[in-house]
Amino acid sequence: MRNILPILTVLSAILIIWYLGAIWMNSAWTLDRAEGPLTLTEIVQDTMTQDRPRLPAPHQVAAELYDTVIDKKVTSKRSLVYHGWITLTSTLAGFILGTVVGLLMAVGIVYSRTLKMSLMPWAIISQTIPIVAIAPMIIVVLASMGVEGRAVPKAIIAAYLCFFPVLVGMVKGLTAPDAMQIDLMKTYNATPAQEFWKLRLPTSVPYLFTSLKIGIAAALVGTIVGELPTGAVRGLGARILVGDQFGNPLMIWSALLAAAALAGILVSVVALLQTVVMKRMGFAQ
């Protein structure tokens, strides 16, 4: 109960602020349509039931989520489950690709001074480039190479955002052993490979999972952002884009909350995997 109470308190505060914001932002449309003076109760009631509000009320978004998640068949193109699955597949593909690239680059940077001096600055600079500007370029390049569709470009965009936190976390983790531990391995006449597998890699596990939780969230953001400027017709990003084009805030907000829920699930899965692995390795939780 003590763990749930702070969460409920924050959630209640968010809902109160959300409702107040909906009343304030939607009241202008209510007053413009009014033929005479309105009471506060009438204004509040109208702001809570508008078809295309500036800011949908929480219960309106909840109703839209129920309609597009529960009522619609998962194969329907109006189902958020259908669009969420499209986004999820590209996110996981990009997450795996970005993780592999980040791990390989981290190992290279730790064991090679040349790679450290050459790769790390470029990795940092790469994160300053707006992903929205890169997405169309990736599609054009892949199309010229004969790669059609949006799945591969979205996965690459997701990997682009995912690899950097994995890279930074693993560089920190692989260099975490202190000089005494490294000297002890040398005393045992351990080879570089033995030093890596028996000392550096186990020490880096906590850093790895921390970076993976950040990386998988970044991969989801990259996938959704990649769906916006690429002309995608499927996925949560495409759902947001369609809602914006047709002036349907309920569609936009429901897709945003579905994306937030998906991010929470993915991070929770990584956290659960972290707990299992850390316990098996004997780390204190």
N, C-alpha and C positions, 0 to 999 in steps of 0.2 A: 504493500500500500504506500509506503514511503517513497518507493521508486516511481509509482504511477502518479502520485499527487503533483509533483512539479510539472510533469508532462501535461496533465489535465489543466493545470493553471495556465500554462503558456498557450495551450490550444484554445481555452476559453477566452483569453485576452485577444488572440488572433481573430476569433469569430466575432467578438464584440467590435473590434476595430474594423473588420471587414463589413459588417452590417452597417455601421455608422458611415463608412466610406461609400457604400452602395446608396444609402439614403441621400447623402450629400451630392454625389455625382449624378444620380438619376433624377433628382428633384427638378433640375432645370428643364428637362423634357416634360415633366409633369406640369409645371407651372406654365410652360409655353402653350400647352394644349388646353389648359383650363379656361372655361368660359366665365368663371367668376371666382370669388375667393374660396380657398380650400382650407379645411382644418388640418392640423398636424397629423391626425389619424388618417385622413384621406390621402395626404401626401405620402405618408409612410406605406400605406397599402398599395398605392400605385407604383411606387419605386420598387416594391418587392415582386411585382407581377408583370413587368414590361417584357415584351417579346424580344427586343433587341436593346437591352440596357447598356449603358456605358460600362458599368461595373456590375456583373451579375451577382446576386445575393448567394450566399453559401447553399441555401436549400435549392436554388435553381440549378446550380452546378451539380449538386448531388443528384437531382432528378435527371439531368442530362447524362451523368455517369451511369446511373441505373439503366437508362434507356439504351445506351450504346455499349454497355458492358454485359448486362444481364439479359435484357429483353431481345437484343439483336443476336442472330446466329453468328457464331465465330467466323463463318465463311463469308458473311456479309461485308461489303466494302464500307458500310456505315458503322461497323463494329470496331470499337477501340481495341478489342482483343486481337482482331485481325491486323490492324495497323501496328499495334504494340509488338506483335510477333515479327513483323517485317523489320521494325526498328531493332528488336532484340537480336535477331540473327546477324545483322551487320555490326551491331555493337560487340557481340561476342567474337566475331571474326576479327574486328579491329583490335579488340582487347588482347586476343592471343598474339596477333602479329606485333602489336606495340610492345607487349611484354617480352617477347622473344628478342626483338630488336634492342630494347632497353637493357636486357640482361647481357646480351653479347657486347654491346657498347660499354657497359659498366666493367665487365671483365677485361676488355681491351684497355680501357682507361687506367684501371688499377695496375695492370701488369706491364704497360708500355708507356713510357714517358712521352714518346712521340705521339701516340694516339691521344694522350691526355692533353697535350699542347694543341693538337689539331682538331679533335672531335668536340671537346667540351665547349669551346667558344661558339662553334657553329650550332651545337645543340641549343645553347642559350639563345643565340640570335634567332633560331628558327621559331621560337615561341613568341617572338615579337611581331611576327607577320600575321595579319588578320586571317583567320581561317575562311571567312566568307570570300576573301579575294583569291584564296588558293583553290577553293572547291571547283570553280568553273575551269581553271587551268588543268586540274587533274583529270576532269572529264574529257577535255579536248585532247590531251595527250594520250589517254587510254583509248579514246575513240580512234585516233590515228593509228594506234597499234592493233586495232581490230577488237578491242574489248567493248562489248555492248552492254547496255543495261546500267542500273544505278547501284547494284549491290557491291561491286568491287570498288568503285570510287568512294562510296560511303564508308566501307571498311578501311580504306587507306586513310581517309580523313580522320576516322576514329583513332586509328593507330598513330597518326601524327600528333594528336593531343595526348594519347595514352603513354607513349614511350618515354616522355621527359620525366614525369614523376617516378617512373620505375628506374630510369637511369640514375637520377639523383639519389633516390633511396638506396639503391644497391651499391653505388659508389661509397656512400656513407657507411653502409653495412659491411662491405668487404674490407674497408679500412678501419673498422671498429676495433679489431684486436690490438692490444697495446704492445709495446716493444718487448716486454717480458714474455708474453705468450709466444711471440714470433721467435724470440731467442730460444725459448724452450723447444720449439719445433726443430730449430736448427741443431740444438744439442742432441735431439733424437735422430739427427741425420735424415730428416724428412725431406722428400723431394718437393718441388713446387706444387705438383699435383696433389700430393698428400696434404700439404699445408692448406691448399684450397679446399679440398673435400672435408678435411677433419677439423679445420679451424675457421677459416674465413667464411665459408658457406654456412655452417651452422650458426655462427655469430650474426650473420646478416639476415637470418630468417625473420626476426621481429621487424626489421626495417623493410624487408620485402613485402610483408603483408600490409604494413602501413601504406606503402607506396601503391600496392595493388588496389586497395580501397579507394585511393584517390584516382588511380588510373582507370578503373572501371567506370567511375562516375564521369571522368573526363571523356572516356570513349563514348558514353551515351550522349553527352553533350555534343561531341563531334559528329555523331551520326545524325542527330536531330538538326544541327546547323547545316550539315551536308545535304539534308533533304530540302532545305529551304530554297537555295539558289540554283539547284540542279534540275529543276523541272520534275522532281519525283512526284508520282501520283499515289504512292502508298507509303505508309509509315506515319508516325506521330508528327514529324515535322511537316509532312504534306498535309496532314489534317489541320495543323495550325495555319498553314498557308491558305488553304481553302476557306477556312473560317474568316481569315482576314480579307480575302478577295470578295467574299459574299457578305461581309459585314455581320458576321454571326459570332458575337463574343462568347456565347455559351459553348460553341464548338471549340473555340480557342482555349477557354479556361478548362474545359473537361480534358482536352488533350494535354494541357500543361500539368494538371494534377495527375493524370495517368502516367506521364513521364516521371513526375516526382515519385510516385508510388513504385514505378519500375526501378528507379535509381535506388530507392530504399531497400527493395528486395535484393538487388544485385550486391549492394554493399553488405547487407546482412548475411548473404550466402558466403561472401569472402571472409567476413568476420567469424562465421561459424567454422569455416575451414581452418582459419587461423587458430581457433581454440582447440580443435582436434589435433592439428599438427604440433602445436606448442606443447600440449599435454604429452603427446607421444615422444617428443624430444626431451621432456623433463624440465621445460621452462615453467617457472612459477607464474601463475595467472593472477 
